[in-house]
Amino acid sequence: MKKKKVKKIKKQKKIRSNKKIDFNSIFGGMFVGIANIIPGVSGGTMLVIFNLFDRLMYAISDIFKRKTDTRKESIMLLIKVLLGAGIGIILFAKILGFTLEHLEAETIFWFMGLILFSVPIIIKTEMKGEKFSLFAFLIGFLFIIGLQYLRTKNPNASNVDTMNIMYFISLIIYGMIGGATMIFPGVSGSMVLLVLGKYEMIRSYIDKLTSFDKEAFISLSFFAIGIILGIILSAKLTSFLLKKYKGKTVSVILGFIIASALILPFNIENSFELTTFKICSIITSFILGGIIIYYINRLQIRNEKKALN
């Protein structure tokens, strides 16, 4: 009985500590939004990098519990992350459109640096006291490789369907698939949409938001409903897996993350000349990603120490 009480107090502190990490929640959410725009980059990986994944999974499960005194804090955490993601998608969609058009290789390798340099931090924090499973790791690794293979085999159908009841239902279904995959580390929600042939359609609607396009707003509203449902359902499943089989689940996630980082260069679509300047700019972008992760990790440690005091 005493152990259960201690465990409950720890969980309450875990949620309530988020009130002191507003910057981390919103800033991390922004990176989740930015990541989900780029096929091959995982928004869930950004959650892990910003130390938000476990807290977000618990918060979503906590919201739907009958008896909980941390529901308000859980809802606030979810709002902060979603707000950040929304800001990231809307503000950076055009910026990323520009960088991917003119500096695609540098942008991709920047994300690659963010992801690969975060792996040791993830192992240190998430695998503490857990046994690494090579089999689970290989399952996650090969799943992402298979997803990349499917992407190359499926030409992207960017046609916009006729707006009717079935169209809105399909948007909710695609949103659920996107929502379920976009928060899972290593799995790129945008890549899944590419495989399904709906990425360009959704991205074109996001681009039209700034011009207040009515059709884009209505379509994205139904897509957003699907995303919310997908996030809720996948979060509950992930929370269960992390609680019962944490070592194996984190091993699968590591397989997802490492594979998704290694295949990023294969997602570069625009050809470029491999000059000395280009090689230097790519290496600089990769290292810059690592430097950002180093300082983000230092900021997280400082915030956590403040939260405990």
C-alpha positions as CSV (number, residue, x, y, z in Angstrom):
1,M,0.0,0.0,0.0
2,K,2.9,2.3,0.9
3,K,4.6,1.5,-2.4
4,K,1.4,2.4,-4.4
5,K,1.2,5.7,-2.5
6,V,4.9,6.6,-3.3
7,K,4.3,5.7,-7.0
8,K,1.2,7.9,-7.2
9,I,3.1,10.9,-5.6
10,K,5.9,10.4,-8.2
11,K,3.5,10.4,-11.1
12,Q,1.8,13.5,-9.7
13,K,5.1,15.3,-9.5
14,K,6.0,14.2,-13.0
15,I,2.9,15.9,-14.4
16,R,3.0,19.0,-12.1
17,S,6.7,19.6,-12.8
18,N,5.6,20.5,-16.4
19,K,4.2,23.8,-15.1
20,K,7.8,24.9,-14.6
21,I,9.0,23.8,-18.1
22,D,6.7,25.9,-20.3
23,F,9.6,26.7,-22.6
24,N,10.5,23.1,-23.1
25,S,6.9,22.0,-23.7
26,I,6.1,24.7,-26.3
27,F,9.6,24.7,-27.9
28,G,9.6,20.9,-28.1
29,G,6.1,21.0,-29.6
30,M,7.4,23.4,-32.3
31,F,10.0,20.9,-33.3
32,V,7.4,18.2,-33.4
33,G,5.4,20.3,-35.8
34,I,8.4,21.2,-38.0
35,A,9.5,17.5,-38.1
36,N,6.1,16.3,-39.2
37,I,6.3,18.5,-42.3
38,I,9.4,16.7,-43.6
39,P,8.9,13.1,-44.9
40,G,11.3,10.8,-43.0
41,V,11.7,13.0,-40.0
42,S,9.8,11.8,-36.9
43,G,7.8,14.1,-34.7
44,G,7.9,11.4,-32.0
45,T,11.7,11.5,-32.0
46,M,11.5,15.2,-31.3
47,L,9.3,14.4,-28.3
48,V,12.0,12.0,-27.0
49,I,14.8,14.5,-27.7
50,F,13.0,17.2,-25.7
51,N,12.2,14.7,-22.9
52,L,8.4,15.1,-23.5
53,F,7.5,11.6,-24.8
54,D,6.9,9.8,-21.4
55,R,5.2,12.8,-19.9
56,L,2.9,13.3,-22.9
57,M,2.0,9.6,-23.0
58,Y,1.1,9.6,-19.3
59,A,-0.7,12.9,-19.6
60,I,-3.0,11.6,-22.4
61,S,-3.8,8.5,-20.4
62,D,-4.3,10.6,-17.2
63,I,-6.9,12.8,-18.9
64,F,-9.2,9.8,-19.5
65,K,-8.9,8.3,-16.0
66,R,-12.0,8.4,-13.8
67,K,-10.1,9.2,-10.6
68,T,-7.2,11.6,-11.0
69,D,-6.2,14.9,-9.3
70,T,-3.7,15.8,-12.1
71,R,-6.2,16.1,-15.0
72,K,-5.8,19.9,-15.2
73,E,-2.0,19.7,-15.4
74,S,-2.2,16.9,-18.0
75,I,-4.6,18.9,-20.2
76,M,-2.3,22.0,-19.9
77,L,0.7,19.9,-21.0
78,L,-1.2,18.6,-24.0
79,I,-2.3,22.1,-24.9
80,K,1.3,23.4,-24.7
81,V,2.7,20.7,-26.9
82,L,-0.2,21.0,-29.5
83,L,0.2,24.8,-29.5
84,G,3.9,24.5,-30.1
85,A,3.2,21.9,-32.9
86,G,0.6,24.2,-34.5
87,I,3.1,27.2,-34.4
88,G,5.8,25.0,-35.9
89,I,3.7,23.8,-38.7
90,I,2.1,27.1,-39.7
91,L,5.2,29.4,-39.2
92,F,7.8,27.0,-40.5
93,A,5.9,25.4,-43.4
94,K,7.0,28.2,-45.8
95,I,10.5,28.5,-44.3
96,L,11.1,24.8,-44.6
97,G,9.6,24.9,-48.1
98,F,12.3,27.5,-49.0
99,T,15.2,25.6,-47.3
100,L,14.2,22.3,-48.8
101,E,14.1,23.9,-52.2
102,H,17.4,25.8,-52.0
103,L,19.3,24.0,-49.2
104,E,17.6,20.5,-49.1
105,A,20.8,18.5,-48.3
106,E,21.8,20.9,-45.5
107,T,18.3,20.8,-44.0
108,I,18.1,17.0,-44.1
109,F,21.6,16.6,-42.6
110,W,20.7,19.1,-39.9
111,F,17.8,16.9,-38.8
112,M,20.1,13.8,-39.1
113,G,22.5,15.5,-36.7
114,L,19.6,16.3,-34.3
115,I,18.5,12.7,-34.3
116,L,21.8,10.8,-34.2
117,F,23.4,13.0,-31.5
118,S,20.3,12.5,-29.3
119,V,20.7,8.6,-29.3
120,P,23.2,8.4,-26.5
121,I,21.0,10.8,-24.4
122,I,18.0,8.6,-25.1
123,I,19.9,5.4,-24.1
124,K,21.1,7.1,-20.9
125,T,17.7,8.3,-19.8
126,E,15.3,5.7,-21.1
127,M,17.3,2.5,-20.8
128,K,18.4,3.1,-17.2
129,G,17.9,-0.2,-15.4
130,E,16.4,-1.8,-18.4
131,K,17.7,-4.7,-20.6
132,F,18.4,-3.9,-24.2
133,S,16.7,-6.3,-26.7
134,L,18.6,-6.8,-30.0
135,F,15.6,-8.7,-31.5
136,A,13.2,-5.8,-30.6
137,F,15.7,-3.3,-32.0
138,L,16.0,-5.2,-35.3
139,I,12.2,-5.3,-35.6
140,G,12.0,-1.5,-35.3
141,F,15.0,-1.0,-37.6
142,L,13.7,-3.2,-40.4
143,F,10.2,-1.8,-40.1
144,I,11.5,1.7,-41.0
145,I,13.6,0.3,-43.8
146,G,10.5,-1.5,-45.2
147,L,8.5,1.8,-44.9
148,Q,11.2,3.6,-46.9
149,Y,11.0,0.8,-49.5
150,L,7.2,1.2,-49.8
151,R,7.6,4.9,-50.2
152,T,10.0,4.6,-53.2
153,K,7.6,2.0,-54.8
154,N,4.5,4.2,-54.4
155,P,4.3,7.3,-56.6
156,N,2.8,10.2,-54.6
157,A,-0.8,10.8,-55.7
158,S,-1.4,14.5,-55.0
159,N,-4.8,14.8,-56.6
160,V,-7.5,16.4,-54.4
161,D,-10.6,14.2,-54.0
162,T,-14.2,15.5,-54.4
163,M,-15.6,17.0,-51.2
164,N,-18.3,14.6,-50.0
165,I,-19.2,12.5,-46.9
166,M,-16.8,9.7,-47.9
167,Y,-14.0,12.3,-48.5
168,F,-14.4,13.7,-45.0
169,I,-14.5,10.2,-43.5
170,S,-11.3,9.3,-45.3
171,L,-9.7,12.5,-44.0
172,I,-10.5,11.4,-40.5
173,I,-9.0,7.9,-41.1
174,Y,-5.9,9.4,-42.7
175,G,-5.7,11.8,-39.8
176,M,-5.9,8.9,-37.3
177,I,-3.1,7.1,-39.1
178,G,-1.0,10.3,-39.2
179,G,-1.7,11.0,-35.5
180,A,-0.8,7.5,-34.4
181,T,2.5,7.6,-36.3
182,M,3.5,11.2,-35.9
183,I,4.0,10.9,-32.1
184,F,5.7,7.5,-32.2
185,P,9.5,8.0,-32.1
186,G,11.3,7.1,-35.3
187,V,8.2,6.7,-37.4
188,S,7.5,9.6,-39.7
189,G,3.9,10.5,-40.0
190,S,4.5,12.5,-43.2
191,M,6.3,9.5,-44.7
192,V,3.3,7.3,-44.0
193,L,1.1,9.8,-45.7
194,L,3.5,9.7,-48.7
195,V,3.1,5.9,-48.8
196,L,-0.7,6.4,-48.7
197,G,-0.4,9.1,-51.5
198,K,-1.9,11.9,-49.4
199,Y,1.1,13.9,-48.3
200,E,1.0,16.5,-51.1
201,M,-2.7,17.1,-50.7
202,I,-2.4,17.8,-46.9
203,R,0.7,19.9,-47.4
204,S,-1.1,22.0,-50.1
205,Y,-4.0,22.6,-47.6
206,I,-1.5,23.8,-44.9
207,D,0.1,26.2,-47.4
208,K,-3.3,27.6,-48.2
209,L,-4.2,28.3,-44.5
210,T,-2.4,31.7,-44.5
211,S,-4.6,32.8,-47.4
212,F,-7.7,31.8,-45.5
213,D,-8.8,29.2,-48.0
214,K,-12.3,27.9,-46.9
215,E,-11.9,24.4,-48.5
216,A,-8.4,24.0,-47.0
217,F,-9.7,25.0,-43.5
218,I,-12.7,22.6,-43.6
219,S,-10.6,19.7,-44.9
220,L,-7.8,20.3,-42.3
221,S,-10.5,20.4,-39.6
222,F,-11.6,16.9,-40.3
223,F,-8.0,15.8,-40.7
224,A,-7.2,17.3,-37.3
225,I,-10.1,15.4,-35.7
226,G,-8.5,12.2,-37.0
227,I,-5.1,13.2,-35.7
228,I,-6.5,13.8,-32.2
229,L,-8.2,10.4,-32.2
230,G,-5.0,8.7,-33.5
231,I,-2.9,10.4,-30.8
232,I,-5.2,9.4,-28.0
233,L,-5.5,5.7,-29.1
234,S,-1.8,5.3,-29.8
235,A,-0.8,7.1,-26.6
236,K,-2.8,4.7,-24.5
237,L,-1.3,1.7,-26.2
238,T,2.3,3.1,-25.9
239,S,1.7,3.9,-22.2
240,F,0.7,0.3,-21.6
241,L,3.8,-1.0,-23.5
242,L,6.2,1.3,-21.7
243,K,4.7,0.2,-18.3
244,K,4.7,-3.5,-19.0
245,Y,7.6,-4.0,-21.4
246,K,9.7,-0.9,-21.2
247,G,13.1,-2.4,-22.2
248,K,11.7,-4.1,-25.3
249,T,9.6,-1.0,-26.2
250,V,12.5,1.4,-25.9
251,S,14.7,-1.0,-27.9
252,V,12.1,-1.0,-30.7
253,I,11.9,2.8,-30.5
254,L,15.8,3.0,-30.8
255,G,15.5,0.8,-33.9
256,F,13.0,3.2,-35.3
257,I,15.0,6.3,-34.5
258,I,18.4,5.1,-35.8
259,A,16.9,3.6,-39.0
260,S,14.9,6.8,-39.7
261,A,18.1,8.9,-39.3
262,L,20.2,6.7,-41.6
263,I,17.7,6.7,-44.4
264,L,17.3,10.5,-44.4
265,P,19.9,11.2,-47.1
266,F,18.0,8.8,-49.4
267,N,15.0,11.2,-49.1
268,I,17.0,14.0,-50.8
269,E,15.1,14.6,-54.1
270,N,16.9,17.6,-55.7
271,S,20.2,16.7,-57.3
272,F,23.3,18.8,-56.4
273,E,27.0,19.0,-57.3
274,L,29.2,17.6,-54.6
275,T,31.7,20.5,-54.4
276,T,34.1,21.1,-51.5
277,F,31.9,24.0,-50.3
278,K,28.8,21.8,-50.4
279,I,30.5,19.0,-48.4
280,C,31.6,21.5,-45.8
281,S,28.1,23.1,-45.6
282,I,26.5,19.6,-45.1
283,I,29.0,18.6,-42.4
284,T,28.5,22.0,-40.7
285,S,24.7,21.5,-40.7
286,F,25.1,18.0,-39.3
287,I,27.4,19.2,-36.5
288,L,25.1,22.2,-35.8
289,G,22.3,19.7,-35.2
290,G,24.5,18.0,-32.6
291,I,25.4,21.3,-30.9
292,I,21.7,22.2,-30.6
293,I,21.0,18.8,-29.0
294,Y,23.9,19.3,-26.5
295,Y,22.5,22.7,-25.4
296,I,18.9,21.4,-25.3
297,N,20.0,18.5,-23.0
298,R,21.8,21.0,-20.7
299,L,18.7,23.2,-20.6
300,Q,16.5,20.1,-19.7
301,I,18.9,19.0,-16.9
302,R,18.9,22.6,-15.5
303,N,15.0,22.8,-15.7
304,E,14.6,19.4,-14.0
305,K,16.9,20.3,-11.2
306,K,14.8,23.5,-10.7
307,A,11.6,21.5,-10.8
308,L,12.8,19.2,-8.0
309,N,13.8,22.1,-5.7
